[in-house]
């Protein structure tokens, strides 16, 4: 088969935030995963695990969303500030019914963002919170003047305001965030967004609106109809993003299927469901183009990834699952889609960062392991801040049966600083694919570097205290031939090639 990259036609900017992450007060995602406290025997910086920090810096996390998720609509920010021994202890009714001691709050989250060098995406409480609570949280974090709220921040040890890049009005308001109808949510969005004030006009907060969780675009239509005129009139943007959520669930919501012991059919079914992301984006782009031809509003896919049954013996409310080469392929296919639609998709957050769903890192006490998904993020980080290049696959074969038939090869490419990055995945369980790569240019390109993420078995994963079965290795099955390149891509693998 053939792959053509139009290197002379750079297109839309690939916002680095497409490669963002999400961390919720859910199971061991925050506590034990990211945060162990200053007095832990596990090496840490201000309570944040050093091993996890080091790993996350490898993949250059651009933005982090917090505190939820469903948890966001029950989170009251004042419970998570001040001396830790005086913070309220609560029951986390959203996830597992365990005690939430609020030792990780606003100050700890902003410190984490500082240590990672990433943007802060704060999800506001629309479900059980008030407009006043929203207004005061924004002022607490970003206020520059003298007021009781900014004095409280200073009393708690932070003199200078933080920079909050994004603030969302609710989460999944059609579901766990309140089971609202779109018109009701739209009115609440208008109300609450009014009080997300910009205390620093040079760094306005980008406001995020809840979008749909299915292919049905009625929600998008109703919300944009109610809010778009205000967006046009607003100096700094009344609505900057609208969200999409899409999970790959191989089975049913009641019986999702195992993360590690799945049939061959479920391999293809899972990857087919990953490709639905493109259909969902396209449908929402049609609605956006209708209401917003000026492209003031971007799409934010702030929850995506594989969702399976929890690992045997773990708390069902903790959503802890392993991560196999199947997840590496889901990540590659999904991020190729984001790159192709980078004209409208400007942020995405995988769910979730550590120990929850399709994580990039797993921890077990003092031990940490990088997942197959981690290594794909490491490959794809080279697309951050680049310009998308039109990429066409010719004679791309398909595999899988009937409804779950999928194209074998997924690909996307970009250019930055005169370096072309091409990412490709081969979804076949057992067949390699020879691909002729045409960079359609008179320039004399050479391979700068190339890597591969694969495994011997499609069910392989990385576990604690044993050698990694899935990692990033040098990819050598590529050669120059008559002005083009010939790459032999092994079955169930993700590759990254950089040309200079």
C-alpha positions as CSV (number, residue, x, y, z in Angstrom):
1,X,0.0,0.0,0.0
2,X,1.0,3.6,-0.4
3,X,1.0,6.6,2.0
4,X,1.3,10.2,0.6
5,X,2.3,13.1,2.8
6,X,1.8,16.5,1.2
7,X,4.8,18.2,2.8
8,X,4.3,21.3,0.7
9,X,0.8,22.0,2.0
10,X,1.0,22.6,5.8
11,X,-2.5,22.9,7.3
12,X,-4.0,23.6,10.7
13,X,-2.0,24.2,13.8
14,X,-1.9,21.1,16.1
15,X,-2.5,22.7,19.5
16,X,-0.3,20.9,22.1
17,X,-3.3,20.7,24.4
18,X,-4.7,17.9,22.1
19,X,-2.3,15.7,24.1
20,X,-3.7,16.7,27.5
21,X,-4.6,14.6,30.5
22,X,-7.3,14.3,33.1
23,X,-7.0,13.4,36.8
24,X,-10.1,13.0,39.1
25,X,-10.6,12.3,42.7
26,X,-11.3,8.8,41.8
27,X,-9.8,5.6,43.3
28,X,-6.0,5.9,43.4
29,X,-5.8,8.5,40.7
30,X,-4.9,11.3,43.0
31,X,-4.0,9.7,46.3
32,X,-1.3,7.1,46.0
33,X,-1.1,7.8,42.2
34,X,0.0,11.4,42.0
35,X,0.0,12.5,45.7
36,X,1.4,10.7,48.7
37,X,1.8,13.7,51.1
38,X,4.9,15.4,52.3
39,X,5.6,12.8,55.1
40,X,5.5,9.8,52.8
41,X,8.5,7.4,52.6
42,X,8.0,7.5,48.8
43,X,10.3,10.3,47.4
44,X,8.2,13.3,46.7
45,X,8.2,17.1,46.0
46,X,5.6,18.8,48.2
47,X,3.8,15.5,48.5
48,X,3.8,14.8,44.7
49,X,5.5,11.6,43.7
50,X,8.9,12.2,42.1
51,X,8.8,9.0,40.0
52,X,5.4,9.9,38.5
53,X,6.5,13.5,37.9
54,X,9.6,12.3,36.1
55,X,7.6,10.0,33.9
56,X,5.0,12.7,33.0
57,X,7.7,15.1,32.1
58,X,9.0,12.6,29.5
59,X,5.7,12.9,27.6
60,X,5.5,16.7,28.0
61,X,2.0,17.0,29.4
62,X,0.6,20.2,28.0
63,X,-2.6,20.6,30.1
64,X,-4.2,18.8,33.1
65,X,-7.9,18.7,34.0
66,X,-9.0,18.5,37.6
67,X,-10.9,17.8,40.0
68,X,-13.4,15.8,37.8
69,X,-15.4,14.4,36.2
70,X,-18.5,13.5,38.2
71,X,-16.6,14.4,41.3
72,X,-16.4,18.1,40.2
73,X,-20.1,18.5,40.6
74,X,-19.9,17.6,44.3
75,X,-16.6,19.4,45.0
76,X,-16.6,22.5,47.1
77,X,-13.3,24.2,46.8
78,X,-13.2,25.7,50.3
79,X,-13.0,22.2,51.7
80,X,-9.6,21.8,50.1
81,X,-7.7,24.9,51.3
82,X,-6.1,25.9,54.6
83,X,-4.2,23.7,57.1
84,X,-4.6,20.1,56.2
85,X,-5.5,18.9,59.7
86,X,-8.4,21.3,59.6
87,X,-9.8,20.4,56.2
88,X,-13.2,18.6,56.0
89,X,-13.3,14.8,55.6
90,X,-16.2,13.7,53.4
91,X,-17.5,10.6,51.7
92,X,-16.8,10.5,48.0
93,X,-20.2,9.5,46.8
94,X,-19.3,9.6,43.2
95,X,-16.5,7.0,43.4
96,X,-16.4,4.1,45.8
97,X,-17.9,5.7,48.9
98,X,-14.5,6.2,50.4
99,X,-13.3,9.0,52.7
100,X,-12.0,12.1,50.9
101,X,-9.7,14.0,53.3
102,X,-9.2,17.0,50.9
103,X,-5.5,17.0,51.5
104,X,-5.1,17.5,47.7
105,X,-6.9,20.8,46.9
106,X,-6.4,24.0,44.9
107,X,-2.9,24.8,46.1
108,X,-1.7,21.2,45.6
109,X,-3.2,21.0,42.1
110,X,-1.6,24.3,41.0
111,X,1.7,23.2,42.4
112,X,1.4,20.0,40.4
113,X,0.9,22.1,37.2
114,X,3.9,24.2,38.1
115,X,6.1,21.2,38.5
116,X,4.9,19.7,35.3
117,X,5.1,23.0,33.4
118,X,1.6,22.5,32.1
119,X,-1.6,24.5,31.8
120,X,-4.3,24.3,34.4
121,X,-7.8,23.2,33.5
122,X,-10.2,23.6,36.4
123,X,-13.7,22.0,36.3
124,X,-16.3,24.1,38.2
125,X,-19.1,22.7,40.2
126,X,-22.4,23.3,38.5
127,X,-24.3,20.4,39.9
128,X,-24.3,21.2,43.7
129,X,-22.4,24.5,43.7
130,X,-23.6,28.1,43.4
131,X,-22.7,31.0,41.1
132,X,-21.1,32.7,44.1
133,X,-19.0,29.7,44.8
134,X,-17.8,29.7,41.2
135,X,-17.0,33.5,41.3
136,X,-15.1,33.2,44.5
137,X,-13.1,30.2,43.4
138,X,-12.0,32.1,40.3
139,X,-11.1,35.2,42.3
140,X,-9.2,33.0,44.9
141,X,-7.1,31.6,42.2
142,X,-6.6,34.6,39.9
143,X,-7.7,37.7,41.7
144,X,-5.2,40.6,41.8
145,X,-6.8,43.1,44.1
146,X,-7.4,43.4,47.8
147,X,-10.5,41.5,48.9
148,X,-11.5,38.9,51.6
149,X,-11.0,36.1,49.0
150,X,-7.6,37.2,47.9
151,X,-6.6,37.8,51.5
152,X,-7.6,34.2,52.2
153,X,-5.4,32.9,49.5
154,X,-2.5,34.9,50.9
155,X,-3.2,33.7,54.4
156,X,-3.0,30.1,53.0
157,X,0.5,30.8,51.6
158,X,0.1,32.0,48.1
159,X,0.7,35.7,47.6
160,X,0.7,36.0,43.8
161,X,-2.3,34.8,41.8
162,X,-2.1,31.7,39.7
163,X,-2.8,31.5,36.0
164,X,-5.9,29.4,35.3
165,X,-6.0,28.7,31.6
166,X,-9.4,26.9,31.3
167,X,-12.5,26.8,33.5
168,X,-15.4,24.5,32.7
169,X,-19.0,25.2,33.7
170,X,-20.1,21.7,34.9
171,X,-19.4,18.2,33.6
172,X,-21.6,15.8,31.8
173,X,-24.6,17.9,32.9
174,X,-26.8,15.6,30.8
175,X,-25.8,12.7,33.2
176,X,-24.0,12.6,36.5
177,X,-23.7,16.4,36.6
178,X,-27.5,16.9,37.1
179,X,-29.4,15.0,34.4
180,X,-30.3,18.4,32.8
181,X,-32.0,19.0,29.5
182,X,-30.0,21.1,27.0
183,X,-32.1,24.2,27.3
184,X,-31.8,24.3,31.1
185,X,-28.1,23.7,31.0
186,X,-27.7,26.5,28.4
187,X,-29.4,29.0,30.7
188,X,-27.2,27.9,33.6
189,X,-24.1,28.1,31.5
190,X,-25.0,31.7,30.6
191,X,-25.6,32.5,34.3
192,X,-22.4,30.9,35.7
193,X,-20.0,31.9,32.8
194,X,-20.9,35.5,33.6
195,X,-19.1,35.2,36.9
196,X,-15.9,33.6,35.6
197,X,-14.2,37.0,35.5
198,X,-10.9,37.8,34.0
199,X,-8.8,39.5,36.7
200,X,-5.8,39.6,34.3
201,X,-7.0,40.9,30.9
202,X,-3.7,39.8,29.4
203,X,-4.4,36.2,30.4
204,X,-8.1,35.7,30.0
205,X,-9.6,32.4,31.2
206,X,-10.9,30.3,28.4
207,X,-14.4,29.1,29.2
208,X,-15.5,25.5,28.5
209,X,-19.1,24.5,27.9
210,X,-20.5,20.9,28.4
211,X,-21.2,19.2,25.1
212,X,-22.7,15.9,24.2
213,X,-21.8,12.4,25.3
214,X,-23.2,10.6,22.3
215,X,-23.4,11.0,18.5
216,X,-26.7,12.9,18.9
217,X,-26.0,16.6,18.2
218,X,-29.3,18.0,19.6
219,X,-27.5,19.0,22.8
220,X,-24.9,20.9,20.8
221,X,-27.6,22.6,18.6
222,X,-29.6,23.8,21.6
223,X,-26.7,25.1,23.6
224,X,-25.1,27.0,20.7
225,X,-28.5,28.5,19.8
226,X,-28.8,29.8,23.3
227,X,-25.2,31.1,23.8
228,X,-23.6,31.9,20.5
229,X,-24.7,35.5,20.2
230,X,-23.1,36.2,23.6
231,X,-19.9,34.6,22.4
232,X,-19.8,37.0,19.4
233,X,-20.4,40.0,21.6
234,X,-17.9,39.0,24.3
235,X,-14.5,40.7,24.3
236,X,-12.7,37.6,25.7
237,X,-15.0,34.8,24.7
238,X,-18.2,33.8,26.4
239,X,-17.7,30.3,25.2
240,X,-14.3,29.2,24.0
241,X,-14.7,25.4,23.9
242,X,-17.5,22.8,23.9
243,X,-16.8,19.3,25.0
244,X,-17.2,15.8,23.6
245,X,-16.8,12.6,25.6
246,X,-16.3,9.2,24.0
247,X,-15.2,6.0,25.5
248,X,-14.3,2.7,23.9
249,X,-16.4,0.1,25.7
250,X,-16.0,-3.3,24.1
251,X,-19.1,-4.9,25.7
252,X,-22.0,-3.3,27.5
253,X,-21.9,-0.7,30.3
254,X,-22.8,-3.5,32.7
255,X,-20.2,-6.0,31.4
256,X,-17.5,-4.0,29.6
257,X,-15.1,-6.9,29.2
258,X,-11.6,-7.6,30.6
259,X,-8.7,-5.2,30.0
260,X,-6.3,-8.2,29.4
261,X,-8.2,-11.3,28.4
262,X,-10.2,-10.5,25.3
263,X,-11.1,-12.4,22.2
264,X,-9.8,-11.7,18.7
265,X,-13.2,-10.3,17.8
266,X,-13.1,-7.9,20.8
267,X,-9.7,-6.7,19.5
268,X,-11.3,-5.5,16.3
269,X,-14.5,-4.3,18.0
270,X,-12.5,-2.1,20.4
271,X,-10.5,-0.5,17.6
272,X,-13.6,0.0,15.5
273,X,-15.2,1.8,18.4
274,X,-12.1,4.0,18.6
275,X,-12.7,5.1,15.1
276,X,-16.2,6.3,16.0
277,X,-14.4,9.4,17.4
278,X,-14.1,10.7,13.9
279,X,-17.8,10.3,13.2
280,X,-18.7,12.1,16.5
281,X,-16.3,15.0,15.7
282,X,-17.5,15.3,12.1
283,X,-21.2,15.6,13.3
284,X,-20.3,18.3,15.8
285,X,-18.2,20.1,13.3
286,X,-21.3,20.4,11.0
287,X,-23.2,22.1,13.9
288,X,-20.3,24.3,14.8
289,X,-19.8,25.4,11.2
290,X,-23.5,26.3,11.0
291,X,-23.5,28.5,14.1
292,X,-19.8,29.5,14.2
293,X,-18.4,30.1,10.8
294,X,-15.8,32.4,12.4
295,X,-14.4,29.5,14.4
296,X,-14.5,31.2,17.7
297,X,-15.5,28.0,19.5
298,X,-13.3,24.9,19.5
299,X,-14.0,21.3,20.3
300,X,-12.5,19.8,23.5
301,X,-12.5,16.0,23.8
302,X,-11.8,16.1,27.5
303,X,-12.6,12.5,28.2
304,X,-11.6,9.6,25.9
305,X,-10.0,6.2,26.1
306,X,-10.7,2.5,26.8
307,X,-13.1,1.6,29.6
308,X,-13.1,-2.1,30.8
309,X,-14.1,-4.1,33.8
310,X,-11.9,-3.3,36.9
311,X,-9.1,-5.7,37.7
312,X,-10.2,-8.7,39.8
313,X,-10.1,-8.0,43.5
314,X,-10.1,-4.2,43.2
315,X,-12.8,-1.8,44.4
316,X,-15.4,-1.5,41.5
317,X,-15.7,2.2,42.2
318,X,-12.0,2.8,41.6
319,X,-12.0,2.0,37.9
320,X,-8.5,0.5,38.0
321,X,-7.6,-1.5,34.9
322,X,-4.5,-2.8,33.2
323,X,-3.3,-1.5,29.9
324,X,-2.3,-3.7,26.9
325,X,-1.0,-3.2,23.4
326,X,-4.7,-2.9,22.4
327,X,-4.7,0.4,24.4
328,X,-1.6,1.6,22.5
329,X,-3.5,1.1,19.2
330,X,-6.6,2.9,20.6
331,X,-4.4,5.8,21.5
332,X,-2.6,5.9,18.2
333,X,-5.9,5.7,16.2
334,X,-7.5,8.4,18.4
335,X,-4.7,10.8,18.3
336,X,-4.4,10.5,14.5
337,X,-8.0,11.5,14.4
338,X,-7.4,14.5,16.6
339,X,-4.5,15.6,14.3
340,X,-6.6,15.3,11.2
341,X,-9.3,17.5,12.8
342,X,-6.9,20.0,14.5
343,X,-8.8,22.8,12.7
344,X,-11.6,22.4,15.3
345,X,-10.2,20.1,18.0
346,X,-8.0,22.2,20.1
347,X,-7.8,20.2,23.3
348,X,-8.3,16.6,24.5
349,X,-7.7,14.9,27.8
350,X,-7.2,11.2,28.1
351,X,-9.1,9.5,31.0
352,X,-7.2,9.2,33.1
353,X,-3.6,10.1,34.0
354,X,-2.7,7.6,36.7
355,X,-4.4,4.3,38.0
356,X,-7.8,5.0,36.5
357,X,-9.1,3.7,33.1
358,X,-6.6,4.2,30.2
359,X,-3.7,5.5,32.3
360,X,-0.3,6.4,31.1
361,X,1.2,5.4,34.5
362,X,0.2,2.8,37.2
363,X,1.5,2.7,40.7
364,X,1.6,0.0,43.5
365,X,2.9,1.4,46.7
366,X,6.5,2.6,46.0
367,X,6.5,0.9,42.5
368,X,5.5,2.6,39.3
369,X,5.1,1.2,35.7
370,X,4.7,3.0,32.4
371,X,1.9,1.6,30.3
372,X,1.8,1.0,26.5
373,X,-0.3,4.1,26.2
374,X,2.5,6.1,27.9
375,X,4.9,5.1,25.1
376,X,2.5,6.2,22.4
377,X,2.1,9.6,24.0
378,X,5.9,9.8,24.0
379,X,6.0,9.1,20.3
380,X,3.2,11.5,19.5
381,X,4.5,14.4,21.6
382,X,6.5,15.5,18.4
383,X,3.2,16.6,16.9
384,X,2.7,19.2,19.6
385,X,2.8,22.7,18.2
386,X,3.3,21.5,14.6
387,X,1.2,22.0,11.5
388,X,-0.9,19.2,10.2
389,X,0.1,17.8,6.8
390,X,-2.5,16.2,4.5
391,X,-2.0,12.5,4.7
392,X,-3.6,10.0,2.3
393,X,-3.6,6.2,2.4
394,X,-4.0,4.4,-0.9
395,X,-5.2,0.7,-1.0
396,X,-5.4,0.5,2.7
397,X,-6.7,-3.1,3.5
398,X,-9.3,-3.9,6.1
399,X,-9.5,-6.7,8.7
400,X,-12.2,-7.9,11.2
401,X,-15.6,-9.4,10.6
402,X,-18.7,-7.7,9.4
403,X,-19.7,-4.8,11.6
404,X,-16.2,-4.6,13.2
405,X,-14.2,-4.4,10.0
406,X,-11.5,-1.6,10.3
407,X,-8.8,-0.1,8.1
408,X,-5.5,-1.8,9.0
409,X,-3.3,1.3,8.9
410,X,-4.0,4.6,10.7
411,X,-1.7,7.6,10.1
412,X,-1.2,11.3,10.5
413,X,1.7,13.6,9.9
414,X,2.9,17.1,10.8
415,X,5.7,19.6,10.3
416,X,7.6,21.7,12.7
417,X,11.0,23.4,12.4
418,X,11.3,21.7,9.0
419,X,11.0,18.3,10.5
420,X,8.2,16.0,9.3
421,X,6.7,13.7,11.9
422,X,4.7,10.7,10.7
423,X,2.9,8.4,13.0
424,X,1.3,5.1,11.9
425,X,-0.3,2.1,13.5
426,X,-1.0,-1.4,12.2
427,X,-4.2,-2.8,13.7
428,X,-3.7,-6.3,12.2
429,X,-3.4,-8.9,14.9
430,X,-0.9,-11.0,12.9
431,X,0.1,-9.5,9.6
432,X,2.8,-7.0,8.9
433,X,2.2,-4.3,6.3
434,X,4.6,-2.9,3.8
435,X,4.0,0.8,3.2
436,X,5.5,3.0,0.5
437,X,5.9,6.5,1.9
438,X,5.8,9.4,-0.6
439,X,6.7,12.8,1.0
440,X,5.7,14.5,-2.3
441,X,8.6,16.9,-2.2
442,X,11.8,17.7,-4.1
443,X,13.7,18.0,-0.9
444,X,16.2,15.3,0.0
445,X,14.6,13.9,3.2
446,X,16.4,11.5,5.5
447,X,15.2,9.6,8.5
448,X,16.1,11.6,11.6
449,X,14.8,9.1,14.1
450,X,12.2,6.3,14.2
451,X,10.6,4.2,17.0
452,X,8.1,1.4,17.5
453,X,5.8,0.4,20.2
454,X,4.7,-3.3,20.0
455,X,4.7,-6.6,21.8
456,X,4.9,-10.3,21.1
457,X,1.3,-10.9,22.0
458,X,-1.8,-8.6,21.5
459,X,-2.6,-9.1,25.2
460,X,0.8,-8.1,26.6
461,X,1.0,-5.5,29.3
462,X,3.6,-4.1,31.7
463,X,3.3,-5.2,35.3
464,X,5.1,-4.3,38.5
465,X,8.5,-5.8,39.5
466,X,9.0,-7.5,36.1
467,X,10.6,-6.5,32.8
468,X,8.5,-4.4,30.5
469,X,6.9,-6.3,27.7
470,X,5.7,-3.2,25.9
471,X,8.1,-0.3,25.4
472,X,9.4,2.1,22.8
473,X,12.3,0.8,20.8
474,X,14.2,1.9,17.7
475,X,12.4,1.2,14.5
476,X,14.8,0.0,11.8
477,X,12.5,-1.6,9.1
478,X,12.6,1.5,6.9
479,X,14.8,2.1,3.8
480,X,15.1,4.8,1.1
481,X,14.2,3.7,-2.4
482,X,13.9,5.8,-5.6
483,X,13.1,9.0,-3.7
484,X,10.6,7.3,-1.4
485,X,10.7,5.3,1.8
486,X,9.6,1.7,2.3
487,X,8.5,0.8,5.8
488,X,7.6,-2.7,7.0
489,X,5.2,-2.2,9.9
490,X,4.8,-5.3,12.2
491,X,1.4,-6.4,13.3
492,X,-0.2,-4.7,16.3
493,X,2.3,-1.9,16.4
494,X,2.5,1.9,16.5
495,X,5.5,3.6,14.8
496,X,6.8,7.1,14.7
497,X,9.2,8.4,12.0
498,X,10.8,11.8,11.8
499,X,12.2,13.1,8.5
500,X,14.6,16.0,8.2
